[in-house]
Amino acid sequence: MSFHWLILLAAIAVELVATSALKAFVAAPVLVAVLPLALIGLSFALLSVALRVIPMAVAYAVWEGLGIVGIALIGHAFFAEHLTVPRMLALALIIGGIVLLERGVGHEAAREDERRPV
C-alpha cells in the first residue's frame, strides 16, 4: 500500500473520531466542541495530501464512503443506533460502489494507450 493510501486511511480515521466526538460532545462546553472541528480540518488536510496521487473521484469516494460505513458502525456500537437489514444492505452497496469506481478510474488511460498507434 502506498504512502498516499495510508494518508487517505488516516484522513478517514480522523474523520470518524471527529464525527463521533461531535455526537459525544453534544452537551459539552463550547471549548470542547472546537476539538471535533479541528479534527475535521485535519481530515481535510490529510485528504488533500492523498489527492496529490490518488484520482479525485476515487479518493473522495473512499474517504466519504468508508466514513459513512464507519460512522454507521460506530453509531451502532457506541451510541445504540439501530443497524437494520436495509441499512446494512445500503452500506454494502456503498462499499460495492467504491470498489466499482476504483476499478474504473485510472484504467481508462491505460486502455487509451493500448489503442494509440505506435
C-alpha positions in Angstrom: 0.0 0.0 0.0 1.4 3.4 -1.0 2.1 6.3 1.3 -0.8 8.3 -0.2 -3.3 5.5 0.5 -2.1 5.3 4.1 -2.6 9.1 4.4 -6.2 8.6 3.0 -6.9 5.9 5.6 -5.6 8.3 8.3 -7.9 11.0 7.0 -10.8 8.6 7.3 -9.8 7.6 10.8 -9.6 11.2 11.9 -13.0 12.0 10.3 -14.5 9.0 12.2 -13.1 10.3 15.5 -14.2 13.9 14.8 -17.8 12.8 13.9 -18.0 10.6 16.9 -16.8 13.4 19.1 -19.4 15.7 17.6 -22.1 13.2 18.8 -20.4 12.6 22.2 -19.8 16.3 23.0 -23.4 17.5 22.1 -23.9 18.8 25.7 -20.3 19.7 26.3 -19.0 23.3 26.7 -18.2 25.3 23.5 -14.5 25.0 24.1 -14.7 21.2 24.0 -16.8 21.4 20.8 -13.9 23.1 19.0 -11.9 19.8 19.1 -14.1 17.9 16.6 -14.0 20.9 14.2 -10.2 21.0 14.4 -10.1 17.2 13.7 -12.4 17.7 10.7 -9.9 20.3 9.4 -7.1 17.8 9.9 -9.0 15.2 8.0 -9.4 17.6 5.0 -5.7 18.4 5.1 -4.8 14.7 5.0 -7.3 14.2 2.2 -5.6 17.0 0.2 -2.2 15.2 0.6 -3.8 11.9 -0.7 -5.3 13.8 -3.7 -1.8 14.5 -5.0 -1.6 10.9 -6.3 -4.9 9.2 -5.9 -7.5 10.3 -8.5 -10.1 12.7 -7.0 -13.1 10.6 -7.8 -11.6 7.6 -6.0 -10.1 9.4 -3.1 -13.3 11.3 -2.3 -15.5 8.2 -2.7 -13.3 6.2 -0.4 -13.0 9.0 2.1 -16.7 9.7 2.2 -18.0 6.2 1.6 -15.8 4.5 4.2 -16.6 7.4 6.6 -20.3 6.7 6.2 -19.9 3.0 6.7 -17.5 3.5 9.7 -19.8 6.1 11.4 -22.8 3.8 11.0 -20.9 1.0 12.7 -19.6 3.4 15.4 -23.1 4.7 15.9 -24.4 1.1 16.4 -21.6 0.1 18.7 -21.3 3.2 20.9 -24.5 5.2 20.6 -27.2 2.5 20.4 -28.2 3.4 16.9 -30.1 0.7 15.0 -28.4 -1.1 12.2 -31.3 -2.7 10.3 -31.0 -5.1 7.4 -31.9 -2.4 4.9 -29.2 -0.1 6.4 -26.7 -2.9 6.2 -27.7 -3.5 2.6 -27.2 0.2 1.8 -23.8 0.2 3.5 -22.8 -2.9 1.4 -23.9 -1.0 -1.8 -21.8 1.9 -0.8 -18.8 -0.3 -0.5 -19.6 -2.0 -3.8 -19.9 1.4 -5.5 -16.5 2.4 -4.1 -14.9 -0.8 -5.4 -16.5 -0.4 -8.9 -15.4 3.2 -9.0 -11.8 2.4 -8.0 -11.7 -0.4 -10.6 -12.8 2.0 -13.4 -10.8 5.2 -12.6 -7.3 5.2 -13.9 -7.8 2.3 -16.2 -9.2 4.4 -19.0 -5.8 6.0 -19.6 -4.3 2.5 -19.9 -6.9 1.5 -22.4 -6.3 4.7 -24.5 -2.6 3.9 -24.6 -3.3 0.4 -25.9 -5.4 1.9 -28.8 -2.9 4.5 -29.9 -0.8 3.5 -32.9 2.9 3.2 -32.2 
